[in-house]
Amino acid sequence: MNQHLPRAPRLLTIVALLLAIAGPPLLAVIAKRILGASPSISVQIILQLVLCAFAGIILFIVIRGERLPFSSIGLRPMTWSTVVSGFLLALVTLYALPLLTTRLVRVLGLGGFWAGTKQAGSPSRLVSDLCRDYERQR
């Protein structure tokens, strides 16, 4: 009779869901309070590695803890169509998108990359610092 009742979520499932949903925002809030609005690049890289660790922990819980396949969270095996679509998306992103956005910025008078990074604030500081370092090396 209990065969048709939904299974109650296990503790690991709840932990994985909480980590996926609340982990990144909590990390951002805690990092901003402790480190300020503009932490150094090395600290930002460490924070990015923590985000990657969140993903790794969630995958570990799904595979080892829940004993479910990757397909249970929407990850499927790669096929030729996956590789081809990834390659085409990379080409569009690297070549077509910059042509479009450069013209669009000019037409709309948005001020370009540096004006945008100043308005955007802290997340783009990593990008702008890396770009400035790159320009200094040239």
WOWO-V812624 format. One record per residue. N is the residue number from 1. SS is DSSP state (alpha for helix, beta for strand, coil for the rest). PSI is psi in whole degrees, -180 to 180 (* if undefined). Layout:
{{N	SS	PSI} {N	SS	PSI}}
This chain:
{{1	coil	-33} {2	alpha	2} {3	alpha	-27} {4	alpha	-3} {5	coil	140} {6	coil	145} {7	coil	137} {8	coil	140} {9	coil	138} {10	coil	164} {11	alpha	-41} {12	alpha	-38} {13	alpha	-43} {14	alpha	-42} {15	alpha	-45} {16	alpha	-43} {17	alpha	-43} {18	alpha	-41} {19	alpha	-41} {20	alpha	-40} {21	alpha	-45} {22	alpha	-18} {23	alpha	-56} {24	alpha	-45} {25	alpha	-39} {26	alpha	-41} {27	alpha	-42} {28	alpha	-44} {29	alpha	-47} {30	alpha	-44} {31	alpha	-41} {32	alpha	-40} {33	alpha	-41} {34	alpha	-43} {35	alpha	-11} {36	coil	-180} {37	coil	-25} {38	coil	75} {39	coil	163} {40	coil	165} {41	alpha	-41} {42	alpha	-38} {43	alpha	-40} {44	alpha	-37} {45	alpha	-41} {46	alpha	-41} {47	alpha	-37} {48	alpha	-38} {49	alpha	-34} {50	alpha	-41} {51	alpha	-41} {52	alpha	-36} {53	alpha	-37} {54	alpha	-48} {55	alpha	-42} {56	alpha	-41} {57	alpha	-42} {58	alpha	-44} {59	alpha	-40} {60	alpha	-43} {61	alpha	-42} {62	alpha	-46} {63	alpha	-50} {64	alpha	-45} {65	alpha	-48} {66	coil	-15} {67	coil	46} {68	coil	155} {69	coil	163} {70	alpha	-31} {71	alpha	-20} {72	alpha	-19} {73	alpha	17} {74	coil	5} {75	coil	125} {76	coil	160} {77	coil	149} {78	coil	142} {79	coil	177} {80	alpha	-35} {81	alpha	-32} {82	alpha	-46} {83	alpha	-45} {84	alpha	-45} {85	alpha	-36} {86	alpha	-42} {87	alpha	-45} {88	alpha	-40} {89	alpha	-39} {90	alpha	-43} {91	alpha	-45} {92	alpha	-44} {93	alpha	-41} {94	alpha	-33} {95	alpha	-48} {96	alpha	-42} {97	alpha	-44} {98	alpha	-37} {99	alpha	-43} {100	alpha	-48} {101	alpha	-34} {102	alpha	-46} {103	alpha	-40} {104	alpha	-41} {105	alpha	-42} {106	alpha	-46} {107	alpha	-42} {108	alpha	-9} {109	coil	45} {110	coil	-7} {111	coil	-3} {112	alpha	-169} {113	alpha	-51} {114	alpha	-37} {115	alpha	-38} {116	alpha	-39} {117	alpha	-32} {118	alpha	-38} {119	alpha	-34} {120	alpha	-34} {121	coil	-147} {122	alpha	-45} {123	alpha	-34} {124	alpha	-3} {125	alpha	-38} {126	alpha	-47} {127	alpha	-46} {128	alpha	-38} {129	alpha	-41} {130	alpha	-40} {131	alpha	-42} {132	alpha	-43} {133	alpha	-41} {134	alpha	-43} {135	alpha	-36} {136	alpha	-35} {137	alpha	-23} {138	coil	*}}
